[in-house]
Amino acid sequence: MDRINVRVERPVKQRLEADARQRGTSPSAIVRQLIEEHYRQPAAENCLELAERLGVLGSIKGLPPDLTSNPRHMEGFGRD
């Protein structure tokens, strides 16, 4: 098994050590378990990925193709 070093604030270290004592295990075992659980979960989608998956990108006809990238289309936006 490879080794890494992680720096944490003192209160986090104290809570980790107390939790390890209560569970009868090592702080390293707890951190290892949490990291493994984190990477077992699928990565969260960002807004662009969600919009692509839902098929909403480009779904409104008649709008300029560069609507989101051309600053000219933002002129006056948000002004009353």
Secondary structure as a PSIPRED ss2 file (coil, helix, strand):
# PSIPRED VFORMAT (PSIPRED V4.0)

   1 M C   1.000  0.000  0.000
   2 D C   1.000  0.000  0.000
   3 R C   1.000  0.000  0.000
   4 I C   1.000  0.000  0.000
   5 N C   1.000  0.000  0.000
   6 V C   1.000  0.000  0.000
   7 R C   1.000  0.000  0.000
   8 V C   1.000  0.000  0.000
   9 E C   1.000  0.000  0.000
  10 R H   0.000  1.000  0.000
  11 P H   0.000  1.000  0.000
  12 V H   0.000  1.000  0.000
  13 K H   0.000  1.000  0.000
  14 Q H   0.000  1.000  0.000
  15 R H   0.000  1.000  0.000
  16 L H   0.000  1.000  0.000
  17 E H   0.000  1.000  0.000
  18 A H   0.000  1.000  0.000
  19 D H   0.000  1.000  0.000
  20 A H   0.000  1.000  0.000
  21 R H   0.000  1.000  0.000
  22 Q H   0.000  1.000  0.000
  23 R H   0.000  1.000  0.000
  24 G C   1.000  0.000  0.000
  25 T C   1.000  0.000  0.000
  26 S C   1.000  0.000  0.000
  27 P H   0.000  1.000  0.000
  28 S H   0.000  1.000  0.000
  29 A H   0.000  1.000  0.000
  30 I H   0.000  1.000  0.000
  31 V H   0.000  1.000  0.000
  32 R H   0.000  1.000  0.000
  33 Q H   0.000  1.000  0.000
  34 L H   0.000  1.000  0.000
  35 I H   0.000  1.000  0.000
  36 E H   0.000  1.000  0.000
  37 E H   0.000  1.000  0.000
  38 H H   0.000  1.000  0.000
  39 Y H   0.000  1.000  0.000
  40 R H   0.000  1.000  0.000
  41 Q C   1.000  0.000  0.000
  42 P C   1.000  0.000  0.000
  43 A C   1.000  0.000  0.000
  44 A C   1.000  0.000  0.000
  45 E C   1.000  0.000  0.000
  46 N C   1.000  0.000  0.000
  47 C H   0.000  1.000  0.000
  48 L H   0.000  1.000  0.000
  49 E H   0.000  1.000  0.000
  50 L H   0.000  1.000  0.000
  51 A H   0.000  1.000  0.000
  52 E H   0.000  1.000  0.000
  53 R H   0.000  1.000  0.000
  54 L H   0.000  1.000  0.000
  55 G C   1.000  0.000  0.000
  56 V C   1.000  0.000  0.000
  57 L C   1.000  0.000  0.000
  58 G C   1.000  0.000  0.000
  59 S C   1.000  0.000  0.000
  60 I C   1.000  0.000  0.000
  61 K C   1.000  0.000  0.000
  62 G C   1.000  0.000  0.000
  63 L C   1.000  0.000  0.000
  64 P C   1.000  0.000  0.000
  65 P C   1.000  0.000  0.000
  66 D C   1.000  0.000  0.000
  67 L C   1.000  0.000  0.000
  68 T C   1.000  0.000  0.000
  69 S C   1.000  0.000  0.000
  70 N C   1.000  0.000  0.000
  71 P H   0.000  1.000  0.000
  72 R H   0.000  1.000  0.000
  73 H H   0.000  1.000  0.000
  74 M H   0.000  1.000  0.000
  75 E C   1.000  0.000  0.000
  76 G C   1.000  0.000  0.000
  77 F C   1.000  0.000  0.000
  78 G C   1.000  0.000  0.000
  79 R C   1.000  0.000  0.000
  80 D C   1.000  0.000  0.000
